[in-house]
Amino acid sequence: MSDTGYGGFREVKGFGLGRLGTSGTAIILASVVGLAFTTFIDLFLAFIGLFIAIPVLALTIVPMGDSRRTVVEHLTWNVRAWWGNRHNSDAYAADVLEEVPRGENMPGVLAPLMPLTVEDGRGGTQCLIWNRRTGILSAVLRVSPVGITLADSSDTNAWVRNYGAWLADLGFTPIVSSVVFTCESSPTGGVDQRAYTLARMERDGKNAPALAKKIMEKAVNQSRSTTADIQMRVTVNFDLSKASPQPKTLSEGAAEVVRWLPRIESALAASGATVTDRASTASVIRNIRAAVDPAIRIFLSDTPDNNDDELLTWTDASALRTETTKDVYYHDSGYSVTWVLKGMPSSVVRQHILLKLVSPGKYYRRFSMVYRPYSAAAAADIVEREIQGGKLRQLWNTKTKKDETQREFDDRVRARKAAQEESMGAGLGRFTMYVTTTVRSEETLAAACADVEDRVSATKLQFRRARGAQPAAFASSLGYGIEPTSGLSRSAAQRWLG
């Protein structure tokens, strides 16, 4: 792996002509064939069909706005949003005074999640999260990345190579549905690290060598004055319906997940992320509770993670009241805005592309990256279809005497390069990213959003606000078994233990 940079990101287009997708191309071809057939029947009928086809095609295939939806899709979405707001169906309030409890379910898309406390095979316990609607069983690992700021370039390249090899190996591991990398950073407040260190040096370091004092003072003066609370975790989502043999019970499924975790922990360690421990049920409850109620985050961070699982229930993690607008999600004492990935960078990037998004700042921020690996067989079919799609677009340009654009040429070159790399053992997958910022006062929300957008612009990544889907995007950014790209639900025949 060269240390010059990384690139080659592209969007899978299929058999679409130009910037149209496969469905848009199919609609155009069907319309052309229909008009050509009507010309043999009656020219007047063909003229009427053409008069009707032009506005229909414009409304059904031409994308508009940042969301790249058509006019029909925009209209459908607005009607659904108006109907939901009209009946206030997106608001939630805890049922603390209800005579018949609704069970230990959380609001929104988090409702099907159920925590399981299982043995970790090392004499302790850990938490697994079972999504009863998709059948996915998730394991949460706390990690401590080494970092590349002070690392040698050879070590950095070795970590990147090992990381890429692990992602490629996931293509031969169908039981792993996806992997979520989550980084949370929030200012602790009230702690002046610089003044505290200098005071300790003056009080306890009176007899220290002068050279040591000089070095420490220089290091302290160059460091930040305030501290930040940073949590990093990796969530591995297991699809036990693809296990061989498939577990028959929930206990067997949990044992199968625990059996796979040492292998994943070794791969993460070789990639520069040391696994400190496996998350317990109490820590998961605290983390979700701190996300929905930021006012108590400072108190939960000071609480030790001991064996108090029996004192916490799953409903303790839920928000007491939530409301949402098109752009903001209100939950207990917090106001949150979430962005989703719109497009990958078109140019070569360095290994520190995500440093701005994960580094701590003035406001709480959560960055979550989801990787969904394609199986080895599916990856080969995808790259071959991409090559065939490029040839189809080239043939269409030749027949219509249209010059090939630079974008289409680059797509064909990258498709061939992807096929070559896949044949040599590289993996193929889909990346999705979420960025969430949360504040306690609505007055500071605009400044927090500006801070996130400024950091996004420095990464060459393209993000957009999850307009109309803030609660679902907020839940997805938590990294606890909710992944809209793979579907929020499955039929009983498709999910495990359905």
Solvent accessible surface area in square Angstrom, and as a share of the most:
residue,aa,sasa,rsa
1,M,115,0.51
2,S,61,0.40
3,D,63,0.32
4,T,100,0.58
5,G,14,0.13
6,Y,38,0.15
7,G,37,0.36
8,G,47,0.45
9,F,61,0.25
10,R,56,0.20
11,E,141,0.63
12,V,83,0.48
13,K,42,0.18
14,G,16,0.16
15,F,70,0.29
16,G,0,0.00
17,L,23,0.11
18,G,27,0.26
19,R,173,0.63
20,L,41,0.20
21,G,40,0.39
22,T,77,0.45
23,S,84,0.54
24,G,7,0.07
25,T,8,0.05
26,A,56,0.43
27,I,67,0.34
28,I,45,0.23
29,L,81,0.40
30,A,68,0.52
31,S,28,0.18
32,V,85,0.49
33,V,101,0.58
34,G,33,0.32
35,L,43,0.21
36,A,49,0.38
37,F,132,0.55
38,T,30,0.18
39,T,61,0.36
40,F,178,0.74
41,I,108,0.55
42,D,68,0.35
43,L,135,0.67
44,F,138,0.57
45,L,82,0.41
46,A,10,0.08
47,F,131,0.55
48,I,66,0.34
49,G,23,0.22
50,L,81,0.41
51,F,147,0.61
52,I,99,0.50
53,A,16,0.12
54,I,106,0.54
55,P,65,0.41
56,V,74,0.42
57,L,37,0.18
58,A,48,0.37
59,L,82,0.41
60,T,47,0.27
61,I,22,0.11
62,V,74,0.42
63,P,39,0.25
64,M,98,0.44
65,G,52,0.50
66,D,92,0.48
67,S,28,0.18
68,R,128,0.47
69,R,66,0.24
70,T,15,0.08
71,V,50,0.29
72,V,68,0.39
73,E,87,0.39
74,H,51,0.23
75,L,115,0.57
76,T,72,0.42
77,W,53,0.19
78,N,72,0.37
79,V,81,0.47
80,R,180,0.66
81,A,33,0.25
82,W,146,0.51
83,W,138,0.48
84,G,17,0.16
85,N,94,0.48
86,R,139,0.51
87,H,100,0.45
88,N,95,0.49
89,S,83,0.54
90,D,56,0.29
91,A,30,0.23
92,Y,48,0.18
93,A,45,0.35
94,A,29,0.22
95,D,45,0.23
96,V,118,0.68
97,L,168,0.84
98,E,83,0.37
99,E,166,0.74
100,V,112,0.64
101,P,102,0.64
102,R,138,0.50
103,G,49,0.47
104,E,99,0.44
105,N,68,0.35
106,M,5,0.02
107,P,21,0.13
108,G,62,0.59
109,V,36,0.21
110,L,12,0.06
111,A,25,0.20
112,P,10,0.06
113,L,1,0.00
114,M,66,0.30
115,P,28,0.18
116,L,27,0.13
117,T,75,0.44
118,V,27,0.15
119,E,138,0.62
120,D,17,0.09
121,G,70,0.67
122,R,148,0.54
123,G,87,0.84
124,G,30,0.29
125,T,78,0.45
126,Q,1,0.01
127,C,0,0.00
128,L,0,0.00
129,I,1,0.00
130,W,35,0.12
131,N,5,0.02
132,R,80,0.29
133,R,117,0.43
134,T,7,0.04
135,G,1,0.01
136,I,12,0.06
137,L,0,0.00
138,S,1,0.00
139,A,0,0.00
140,V,1,0.01
141,L,0,0.00
142,R,81,0.30
143,V,14,0.08
144,S,57,0.37
145,P,58,0.36
146,V,94,0.54
147,G,39,0.38
148,I,56,0.29
149,T,112,0.65
150,L,174,0.87
151,A,31,0.24
152,D,94,0.49
153,S,69,0.45
154,S,74,0.48
155,D,64,0.33
156,T,5,0.03
157,N,18,0.09
158,A,31,0.24
159,W,52,0.18
160,V,38,0.22
161,R,115,0.42
162,N,59,0.30
163,Y,58,0.22
164,G,34,0.33
165,A,62,0.48
166,W,18,0.06
167,L,18,0.09
168,A,16,0.12
169,D,52,0.27
170,L,7,0.03
171,G,8,0.08
172,F,141,0.59
173,T,6,0.04
174,P,75,0.47
175,I,7,0.03
176,V,6,0.03
177,S,22,0.14
178,S,0,0.00
179,V,0,0.00
180,V,6,0.03
181,F,33,0.14
182,T,1,0.01
183,C,5,0.03
184,E,10,0.05
185,S,3,0.02
186,S,9,0.06
187,P,59,0.37
188,T,47,0.27
189,G,44,0.42
190,G,93,0.89
191,V,74,0.43
192,D,72,0.37
193,Q,76,0.34
194,R,82,0.30
195,A,52,0.40
196,Y,132,0.50
197,T,33,0.19
198,L,63,0.31
199,A,49,0.38
200,R,100,0.36
201,M,37,0.16
202,E,135,0.61
203,R,139,0.51
204,D,90,0.46
205,G,16,0.16
206,K,147,0.62
207,N,154,0.79
208,A,40,0.31
209,P,92,0.58
210,A,84,0.65
211,L,122,0.61
212,A,44,0.34
213,K,67,0.28
214,K,144,0.61
215,I,102,0.52
216,M,89,0.40
217,E,79,0.35
218,K,132,0.56
219,A,56,0.43
220,V,11,0.07
221,N,88,0.45
222,Q,137,0.61
223,S,42,0.27
224,R,173,0.63
225,S,41,0.27
226,T,83,0.48
227,T,41,0.24
228,A,39,0.30
229,D,39,0.20
230,I,83,0.42
231,Q,82,0.36
232,M,57,0.25
233,R,12,0.04
234,V,4,0.02
235,T,0,0.00
236,V,0,0.00
237,N,5,0.02
238,F,0,0.00
239,D,3,0.01
240,L,0,0.00
241,S,31,0.20
242,K,121,0.51
243,A,13,0.10
244,S,111,0.71
245,P,124,0.78
246,Q,80,0.36
247,P,12,0.08
248,K,158,0.67
249,T,67,0.39
250,L,47,0.23
251,S,88,0.57
252,E,86,0.39
253,G,0,0.00
254,A,8,0.06
255,A,64,0.50
256,E,36,0.16
257,V,0,0.00
258,V,20,0.11
259,R,153,0.56
260,W,42,0.15
261,L,0,0.00
262,P,68,0.43
263,R,126,0.46
264,I,5,0.03
265,E,24,0.11
266,S,74,0.48
267,A,22,0.17
268,L,4,0.02
269,A,55,0.43
270,A,49,0.38
271,S,20,0.13
272,G,8,0.08
273,A,17,0.13
274,T,71,0.41
275,V,28,0.16
276,T,86,0.50
277,D,55,0.29
278,R,18,0.06
279,A,4,0.03
280,S,19,0.12
281,T,15,0.09
282,A,0,0.00
283,S,8,0.05
284,V,1,0.00
285,I,6,0.03
286,R,25,0.09
287,N,19,0.10
288,I,0,0.00
289,R,36,0.13
290,A,10,0.08
291,A,2,0.01
292,V,6,0.04
293,D,15,0.08
294,P,9,0.06
295,A,27,0.21
296,I,51,0.26
297,R,39,0.14
298,I,94,0.48
299,F,139,0.58
300,L,41,0.21
301,S,60,0.39
302,D,113,0.59
303,T,57,0.33
304,P,90,0.56
305,D,68,0.35
306,N,81,0.41
307,N,137,0.70
308,D,23,0.12
309,D,41,0.21
310,E,133,0.59
311,L,132,0.66
312,L,48,0.24
313,T,61,0.35
314,W,9,0.03
315,T,60,0.35
316,D,63,0.33
317,A,0,0.00
318,S,9,0.06
319,A,3,0.03
320,L,102,0.51
321,R,134,0.49
322,T,5,0.03
323,E,76,0.34
324,T,23,0.14
325,T,70,0.41
326,K,107,0.45
327,D,37,0.19
328,V,22,0.13
329,Y,20,0.08
330,Y,56,0.21
331,H,1,0.00
332,D,54,0.28
333,S,34,0.22
334,G,2,0.02
335,Y,54,0.21
336,S,0,0.00
337,V,0,0.00
338,T,1,0.00
339,W,7,0.02
340,V,22,0.13
341,L,31,0.15
342,K,86,0.36
343,G,20,0.19
344,M,50,0.22
345,P,4,0.03
346,S,92,0.60
347,S,54,0.35
348,V,98,0.56
349,V,10,0.06
350,R,101,0.37
351,Q,57,0.25
352,H,93,0.42
353,I,37,0.19
354,L,40,0.20
355,L,94,0.47
356,K,107,0.45
357,L,1,0.01
358,V,37,0.21
359,S,31,0.20
360,P,35,0.22
361,G,21,0.20
362,K,153,0.65
363,Y,38,0.14
364,Y,12,0.05
365,R,4,0.01
366,R,0,0.00
367,F,9,0.04
368,S,0,0.00
369,M,23,0.10
370,V,4,0.03
371,Y,8,0.03
372,R,67,0.24
373,P,23,0.15
374,Y,50,0.19
375,S,50,0.32
376,A,35,0.27
377,A,74,0.58
378,A,37,0.29
379,A,4,0.03
380,A,36,0.28
381,D,78,0.40
382,I,17,0.09
383,V,3,0.01
384,E,86,0.38
385,R,114,0.42
386,E,7,0.03
387,I,26,0.13
388,Q,97,0.43
389,G,0,0.00
390,G,1,0.01
391,K,109,0.46
392,L,74,0.37
393,R,9,0.03
394,Q,74,0.33
395,L,98,0.49
396,W,109,0.38
397,N,9,0.05
398,T,93,0.54
399,K,150,0.63
400,T,66,0.38
401,K,188,0.80
402,K,110,0.47
403,D,127,0.66
404,E,60,0.27
405,T,63,0.37
406,Q,123,0.55
407,R,138,0.50
408,E,13,0.06
409,F,93,0.39
410,D,45,0.23
411,D,25,0.13
412,R,44,0.16
413,V,74,0.42
414,R,71,0.26
415,A,2,0.02
416,R,128,0.47
417,K,112,0.47
418,A,19,0.14
419,A,15,0.12
420,Q,115,0.51
421,E,78,0.35
422,E,38,0.17
423,S,87,0.56
424,M,155,0.69
425,G,45,0.43
426,A,47,0.36
427,G,35,0.34
428,L,39,0.19
429,G,24,0.23
430,R,104,0.38
431,F,64,0.27
432,T,20,0.11
433,M,8,0.03
434,Y,10,0.04
435,V,0,0.00
436,T,0,0.00
437,T,1,0.01
438,T,5,0.03
439,V,9,0.05
440,R,157,0.57
441,S,47,0.30
442,E,93,0.42
443,E,160,0.72
444,T,55,0.32
445,L,14,0.07
446,A,76,0.59
447,A,49,0.38
448,A,0,0.00
449,C,7,0.04
450,A,58,0.45
451,D,38,0.20
452,V,1,0.01
453,E,80,0.36
454,D,98,0.51
455,R,31,0.11
456,V,15,0.09
457,S,84,0.54
458,A,62,0.48
459,T,3,0.02
460,K,118,0.50
461,L,10,0.05
462,Q,89,0.40
463,F,27,0.11
464,R,68,0.25
465,R,58,0.21
466,A,6,0.04
467,R,114,0.42
468,G,36,0.35
469,A,45,0.35
470,Q,1,0.00
471,P,40,0.25
472,A,28,0.22
473,A,6,0.05
474,F,4,0.02
475,A,3,0.02
476,S,2,0.01
477,S,0,0.00
478,L,0,0.00
479,G,1,0.01
480,Y,4,0.02
481,G,8,0.08
482,I,13,0.06
483,E,14,0.06
484,P,52,0.33
485,T,48,0.28
486,S,32,0.21
487,G,31,0.30
488,L,72,0.36
489,S,64,0.41
490,R,54,0.20
491,S,60,0.39
492,A,58,0.45
493,A,104,0.80
494,Q,116,0.52
495,R,62,0.23
496,W,2,0.01
497,L,73,0.36
498,G,58,0.55
